[in-house]
Amino acid sequence: MVTYEVTVYTGDRVHATTMNPVHIKLVGTDGESERTWLRSLVIFRGSVSTYTVSCPNSLGQLVLIELDKRQFFLLPGDAWFPDKVEIKSPEKDIYTFPIYCWINDRETHRFREGKALRIFDESNSLGQYAREQELGQRSVDYGWDLYYPGLPYTIEADGTMSLPDEVQFSFTKAVEFAFTGATGLVELQLKGLADNQENWTTLDNLNDVFHNKDTPLSDYVQEHWKEDEFFAYQFLNGVHPTLIRRCKTLPKNFPVTDDMISIPDGSNLSQELKQGNIYMCDYKNLDGMPANIIQGVQQYLMAPLVLFHKRPNDKLMPIAIQLKQTPAEDNPIFLPSDSTYDWLTAKIFVRSADFTEHQLNAHLLRTHLLGEAFAVSLLRNLPMVHPIYKLLIPHTRYTLQINELARQRLIGPTGVLNLFTASGGESLMKIVAKSLSSITYSSLCLPDDIAARDMQDVPNFYYRDDGVQLWNIIFKYVQGVIQFYYKSDDEVRRDSELQTWIGDIFEHGFLSQPQTGIPQSFTTVSELIKFTTMVMFTTSCQHAALNTGQYDYGGWMPNTPATLQRPPPTKKGTTSEATMLQTLPVINVTAQGMATVWLLSRQSSDFVSLGQYPEDHFTEKTPRQLQKDFKVELDMLSITINNRNKDLEIPYTYLDPNNVENSVAI
């Protein structure tokens, strides 16, 4: 008779405790144990409990364990959340079995030993069978659904409660999210703002929307939002730093001439274009999109072009704005030399267009929806024992539930974006679909995107500086892990699960559009490293850059209006403070928008930052050491960023690794 020492680690989370009896079976290369009761009346959350399993003979090398939980006749069924099981064999070998999922039924669940295995590593028929069974069940649990033609596919679900347990919010996250949203709406209702459809009579009244919710930066925005320097700064380091690009030749539909523009030091626009000092934002993606009707009132959404000049002091300044794509007499080019309210009104229309392009293209599509496609494909096609699953599963945390909530509360028929923004109604999904049709692989890879926009040497571009460093740190970590498991290009080509995974992403995430440049298969180790880096960067760093500052920059509504209710001026000299106030959204529309960005900018108490791994999916020494090295490099970057920020008037904090959540979780 031989004995195995079995140590069970139960997760330290709400409701992880179980009073139901739990049984285990050990399966090895030379046999299997009897189904054995783990003799505890209660397995408490956060507990570490050790048991003994006896067998007539050694089971050889352990391949998997089987766990099941049965309900006592008089006791209710309850869920149990084990983190992992460690087993010490009679030969003194230690085997670790990562679990990290809820067990709340009477089924038998199989879990593999923690060493990562590619499909062609499977030499044991039991392991191969368990792998096939796992993926068979996953393909049922994580089905694809087409939410809207032209958009990435989503998970097939009937509300958040129908999602598999392991991808739902923790109890803590769910309670905090609901409470935060409810308190914001209650505050608006108590102040009588939620149903007030009147115009603002003075901007000072905006301070009444939320008390005690200002941030240092939102206060700064309120003070400086009218200034040209701050207007330009936001296109580099605000919540949408991914549109601006260097301009060497003006597009034909933006007829700005030398005599329109005043350039310091005797230069002119033509010379500055040649010298690379001119930059542009083009909102052509919004052209032709009909604006929403809100509460019976027609709204307005422009597709502007904006020109910037880099001054000798390295500051960007806006120098020309055209609010529609087609030049015309009733589509003037606005200049800083125009009247105060002509120029300010033009900038407000730009900021409103930027809200739409940021929310629907950069934020919703390129982080949330693609993050969901990455997550669903990972869960459908790679078993827990696969090295790429182990590498990427931390970066899927909560993504499926937050996106399901977004479809209910933000982009659905009764969602905030549909009801209270200029891009709501028939245009919302059309804008996202149009954005996907023009997406490219290179635009999702930060160094390539920076090069394509010719933004490598723009001064004071902290999003680029911090983002490229993060990309390189992630790349180094991913490279180390992947090269540990894949020694040759041939091994990548032979991994059929890997090929199915990327094929599924190409088909359901990018709708099989070859012009995107997204890989349809992997042929080399380097291709796999780059793509996996992109997935990891997109679902952590890129989302943080585009999400975290929403209230900082949008908490003062005139800086980022979600809609505008008067058409843009068609002739100069026709604007005033009164027309500006009439153009801005009414009180309840403003309040709904501010409540939404406040909710989406809150950090949960169970926030997991980049480089933290509370779940030990890797058990081998090398990848675990690579994780530690990864965290050290992130900590060093955090110190560097904080030291730099001490000298900045506006600290750029969104890509401080300590502020970057590991996944699209909000």
N, C-alpha and C positions, 0 to 999 in steps of 0.2 A: 504494500500500500504506500502511495506517495501523496504528498499534500502540496497544494498551491495556496499561497497567501494572496488573498484578493482584497485590495484596498479601493473603496468606492468614494469618490469625491463628488459631493452634491453641491450644485451651484448656490452661491449666496445671493439669491434673488427672491423677491416676494413670491409666495406660493410654490416655491421649489420643494417644500417638505411633502412627504407622502406618508400616509398611515396604511397604505395597501402593501401586502406582501410582494416582495420583488424576488425573482428567481434568475439564476445565471447558469449558462452552460458554456464550458470552455471547449473550443474546437482546435485541434492541432493536426499536424501532418501525420501523426501515428494513431489518431483516435480522438474520442471526445468524452467529456465527463458526463455524469448524470446531471439532469436539471436539478439545481441545488437552491434551496431557499436561503436567502440572506437573512439570518435570524435576528431581525430587529422589529420591535413593535412600531417604531416610528423612525423614519430616516429624515433627519432635520436638515433644513437649508443651511448651507455652509459647513456641514459636518464632513469629517473624514473618518470612515468606519472600515475596520479590517475584519475579514471573515476567512474561513478555511474551506477549501473544496478538496475532497479526497478522491483519488482515483486508484484503481488496482495497479496501473502501470503509467509510466511517463507518456504524455501525449505528443512528445516530440516538440517541434517548433510550433508555437501557438500562431494560428492564422486569424481567428476571429472569435468573438464571444457572441452569445445570444442572450438578450435581456427581455424579460416580460414582467408585467405587473398585473396582478389579479385583484379583484375587489372582494373584501370580506362581505359576508352575507348581510351583516347588520351595519356596515360602515359605507358611507358614500364613496364613489370613485373619486380619486383626486389625481391631479397631474404631478409628475415628478420630473425634475430637471437635473440629471447627472452631468457633471462636467467631463469626467473621465474615469476610467478604471485602470488601476495598475496591478499587475500580477507578477509575483515572484515565484519562479518555477522551482522544482526540486533541484535543478541544476544551477540555481542561483542567478539565472537570467531574469532581467526585468523587462516586461512587456507593457507598453502603454497603449490604451485604446481611447482615442479622443471621441467624445460623444456630442456634447453641447447642443442638445435638443430636448424638447418636451416629450415625455412618454405618458400618454393619458388614455391609452386604450388597452385592450386585452391581447393585442397582437404580439408576435415575437419579432424583435428588432435585432438585426445583425450589425455588428460594428467590427471594422477591420483593425488590426494592429497598426500603430501609428507610422511605421516606415512607409514613405511615399513609394508607390508602385505605378509605373506606366502599364498600359494594357499588355504589352508584349513581355513584361516582367512576370506576368502571372504564370507560375509553373504548377500551381496547385488547383485542382479542379474545384475544390470547395471555395477557394478565393475567387475564381472566375465566375462560379455560380452566384456568389454573393454580390459580385460586381454587377452582373446582369440583372439580378433581382432589384438591386438598388436603383439602377437607371430606369428599369421598367416602371417602378413606382413613381420615380421622379417625373417621368414623362407624363404621367397622369396628374400628379399634384401641381406641376408647373406647365400648364398648357398655354399656348399662344392665343391671343385674341386681337382682332383688328378694331381698334377704337374709332379710327377715322381713316378713310383712304388717303394715302400719301404720307401718313405718320408712321413712325416705328411701331411695330406690334407691342402689345402690352401683355401682362399676365392675365389669364382667363380667371376672373373672380367675380363674385356677386357681393361686393362690399368687403370691407376690411376683415370682418369676422370670418369670412370664408377662406381667407388666406391660410396656408399651412402655419401651424403654431410657431415653428422656429423662425419665421420671418416677420412675425408680428412685433409691435412695440412691446417692450417690457411693461410691467404694471406701472412702474415709476414714470416712464416716458409717456404712457397713455394718459395717466392722471394729470401730469404737468401740462401736456399739450392741450387737453380739454379745458383745464382750469385757466390757462393763459388766454386762450381764445375767448372763453366765456366772460372773464373779467373785463377784457377790452370792450366787448359789445355791451355789457351791462353799464359800464361807465359812460359810453356814448348815449345809451337810452336814458340814463338818469339825468344827463345834461340836456336832453331834448335835441341832440344832434343827429340821431340815427334816422329821423324822418323829416328833418328840416330841409326843404328844397329851395331855400332862398339863396341869393348870391351873397358873397362876402362883401361887407361894406367897407372893411378895412383889414389890412393884412395882420394887424395886431390881434384881431380876434382869433386868429389861428392858434394862438397860445392857449386858448380855452379847450382845445380838443382833448389833449392829454396833459395831465399834471404829473410831475415826478417821473416822467418817462423819457425826458431829454437825455441825450448823451453829449459828452464834450464836443464831438464833431457835429452833431445836429445843431447845437447852439452856434457853432462856428459857421455852418452853412446858412443859418438864418441871418447872420450878420454880414456875410460876404457873397451871397448868391447872385447879386446883381453885377459883381465885378467881372470884367473880362478875363483877368488872370485866373480867377478861380473857376470860371466857366470852362476854360481850356484845360486846366489842371485835371478836371474830372474825367476827361477822355483818356488820360494816362493812368490815373490812380484811383478813380472812383469805382463804382460797381460794374462799369462796362468799358474795360480798357482793351477790348478785342476788336474794335472797328477801325480806329484811326490808322492811317498809313501815310507813308511819304508820297508826295505827289511831284512827279517830274514834268508831267504834261497835263494841262487842264483838259478835262473831258469837254467834248464839243457842246454839250448841253449846259455848260457852266461858263458863260462868256464874260468872265472877269477880265478887265483890261488894266494895263499899267496905270492909266490916268485915274482909275477909280481908287487905287490903293496907295496909301501913304506908308512908305517904308523908311525907317530911320537911316541916318548916315548916308543919304543920297543914293541909295540903291533903288531898284524897282522890282516889280513882281517877276518879270522875265529873268532878270539876273538871279533872283532868289530861287526860282524854280531850278535853274541850272546848277546852282550851288547846293541844292538839296535841303533848303531851309523851309520848304512849304509842305504842309501836311493837310490831309483832307479826311472828312467823314462823309460817306455817301449812303443815304438811306433808301436806295433804289428798290430794296426788297419790299418796301411799303407802297410803292407806286401802284396806283389803280385800285387800292384796297378801300372799299366803302367804309366810312366811319359808322359807328354804332348810333343808335337812338336810345337815349337814357331818359327814363321817366317822361317820355313823349317829346323830348327835345333832341334835335339833330346835333351830333357832335362832329368834331373835325380832326382829321389825322393827316398830316403832311408827310412828304417823302423828301426832306431837304438835302441840300449839299452845303457843307461848311468848310471853309478854308481857314487854315491857321498858319502863322508865321513864327519861326523860332527867332527870337530877338538875340542880339549880341550877349545879353545877360543870361542866355540859355532858357528863358521863359517862353512858353508858347502863348500866343495871343490870337484870338479870332479876328479875321480881317474881312470876311465876306460870308453872307448867308443868302442862299436862294431856297425858298420854301417849297417849291414844286420842281419836278424833274424837267419839265419842258419850258424853255425860255419863252416869255411872252410879255407884252406890255403890262398886263395885270399881274405879273409875277416878278416884281422888282428884285434886284440884288441889294440887300440891306448891308450897310457899312457902319463901322464905329462912328463915323462922322455924321451919321443921321441923327435925328432928334432922339432924346433919351428914351422915349417910350416906343418909337419905331424900332430901335435897336434891341431894347429889352424884350419887346413883344416877339421879335424874330427869334431871339434866344430861347424864349419860353416855348415856342413851337418846336424848336430843335430838341429841347429837353423832354418834351412830351413824346416826340417821335423816338427819342432814345429810350424812354421808358418801355415802349412797345418792343423795339428791336432787342433790347436787353432781356426783357422778361420772356418773350416768346421764342427767340432764336438762341441767344447766348445762354440763357439760364434754363428755360424749360426744355428745349430740344436737346441742346448740346451737353447738358449734365443730367437732368432728371430722366428724360425719355431714353437717351442712349445708355445711361446708367442702368435703367430697368432692363433694356435689351441685353446688356452685358450680364446682368445678374440672372435673368431667367435662362439664358443660354448656358451659363455656367452650371446652374442647378439641374438643368435637363440633361446635360451631356457629359459632365465630368463627375465621377464618383468621389466620395470624401477622401479616398486614398490617393487620388491623383495629385501630383505636385503642383499643378497650376490651380487646382481647386484650393489647396491649402494656402497658396500664395494670395489668391484673390478673394476668398470668402470673407475676410474681415472688411472688405471694401464694398460689400453688398448689404451691410447691416441697416435694417429699417427702410431700405430704398423702396421695396415693393409696397409697403403700407403707406409711406408718405406720398407716393405717386397715386395710389388708390384714393387717398384723401384729397389729393389735388384734383382728380377727375370729378370728385363729388362737390368740392367746395370752392375751387378756383376756376377750372376751365369747363366744367359741366354746364348744362343749360341754366341752372340757378346759381352758378358760381360767381364769385366776386369779379373775376376778370371779364366774364361774359356780361354781367349786369352793369358794371360801373367803370368800364374803361372804353376808350375810343376804339380799340381794336376788337371789342366784344361783338357778339352777334355773328353774322355770316363771315366776317373776315378772320376771326381768331384762328380757326383751324386751317384756313387757306394760307395764312402767313406762315404757320409752322410747316405745312406741307411744301410751300415754296422754298422755305429755308432748307429743308432736307434735300430737295432736288438739286440744290447748289452746294451742298456740303462737300468737303474734301478731307481725305485722310490727313494731308499735311496741315490743314487748319486745326486739327485736333492734337497735333504734336507741337508743343510750344516752341522749341527752337526753330522748327521749319516755318511755323506761322510768323514768328518774329522776322525771319529772313524774308518771307514772301511779302510782308508789309514794309520791308526795308526800315525796320525800327531798331536795328542793332545798336546804333550809337546815339539815340535820342537821349539827352540828359534828363535826369530827374524822373526816370521811368521805373518806379520801384516795383510795379507789378512784373515787369520784365526781369529786373535784377533778381528779385526773390524767387520768381517763378522758374527761371532758368536754373538757378542753383538747386531748387527743389527737384526739378526734372532730372538733373544730373545725379543727385543723391539717390533718387528712386531708381534711375537707370542702373546705377552701380549695384544697388541691392538686388534688383530683379536679375541683372546679368549674373551675379554670383550664384543666386539660387538656381536659375535655369541651367547654367553651365555645369552645376553640380549634378544635375539629373540628366542632361542631354549633352553627350560628349561629341556628337557629330550631327551633321545635317541629315544624314540617313536616319538617325533615330527620331528626329522630328517628323520626317516624311512617313515613317513606319507607325507613328502613333495615330491610329484611326480615330480615337476619341478626340484628340486634339484637332484633327481635320474636321470632324463633325461639328465641334464647338465653333470654330471660326466660320465654317460654312453656314451655320445657323445664324450667327451674328450678321453675316453678309446678307442673308436672305431676309431675316425678320427685323434687323436693326436698320439696315440701309436699303431694303427693298430690292436687292439684287441689282443695284445700279452700278455698273462697272466704272462710270466716269468719276465716282467718288474716290477711286484709288484704294478702297478698303481691300485688304487681302481676301481672296476667296479660298485660299489654302496656304499652308506654311510649307516652305521648301528648305528653309535654312534656320539655324539657331538664331542668327541675328534678326531675322524677320519676327520670330517669336518674341525675342527680348523687346524689340521696339514696340510691338503691338501691346504686349502686356504692360509695359511702362505707360503707354498712352491710357490704357484702361484704368490703371491705378492712379495716375495723375488726374484724369478727368473726374473720377468719382471722389476724389479727396481735395486736392489743391485747387483745381479749376472751379469746382463748386464753391469752395470757401471764398475764392476771390470774387465770385459773381453773386454770392448770397449774403455773406455776413454783414456787409455795409448797407443793406437796403434801408434800414431805418436811419442810419447816419446821414445818408444823402436824400432819402425820400421822406423823412419825418417832417421836414419843412416843405410842404406841398408845392409852393411855387417853383421850387428848384427842380422837381420831377413830377409834373402833373400827369396823372394817368389818362386824362382826357381834357379836351378844351371845347367850349360850347359856343364859340363865335368863329367865323371863318377868319383866315389870316388877312391882314391888310393887303389890298390890291394896289394901293397908291400910298406913297410916302406922305407923312404929315397928317395922318388921320387917326393917330392913336393918342391916348392919354391915360392917366391913372384909372379913370372911370372905365374906359374900354378894356383895360387890362383886367380889372376886377370882374367885369362882365364875361370875359373870356375864360377865366379860371373856373374849374368845376364848382358846383354849388356845395353847400355846407355838408349835406349827408353823403354825397359822393366823395368829398374830401375825407370825411371821417372814416368811411369804409376803407378807403385806400390806405390811410394812415394806420388803422387798426390791423390791416393785413400785413403790411411791411413790418410792423412792430412784432407781430406774432412770428413771422418767418425769420426774424433776426435774433430770436431768443435762443440762448444756449441751454440745453437740457442738463440736469444734474448727472445724468449717466452718459454724458458726452465722452467719447473716446477719441483722443487726438492721434494724429498721424504718428506711427512708430510705436504706439502702445498695442500690446497683444495680450489682452486678458484671457484669451482662449489659446491653448497650446495645441495648434493643429500640427505643427512640425514637431517631431520627436528626435530626429537625428541631430548630431552635434554640430555639423557644418551649417545647416540653415538656421539653427538657433543662434549660433555665433554671428551669422550674418545679420540677423534681426537686432542683436545687441549693437553691432557696429553701425547699423542703420540709425538706431536711436541716438547713438553718440554723435553722429554727424548732424542729425536734426537738432540736437541740443546745442551744438556749436553754432549752427546757423541761427538759431533763435537768439543766442547771445549777440551775434553780429548784428542782427536786425534791430534788436533793442538798443544797442549802443548807437547805431545810426539814427534811430528815431528820436533819441534825446536831443538831437540838433535840428530836427525838422519842425517847422511851424505846424504842419499837418502830419503826424506820424502815420506811416503806412503799416498797418498791423495785420491785415487779412491773411497774409501768407507767412506769418510767424508760425512755425510748425506747432507751437502750443495752442494756436487758435484754429488750426486746420482739423476739421473732423475727418475721421478715417473713411467716411462714406457719405453718400447723399441721404442724410437722415432728417432733414428739415426743409 
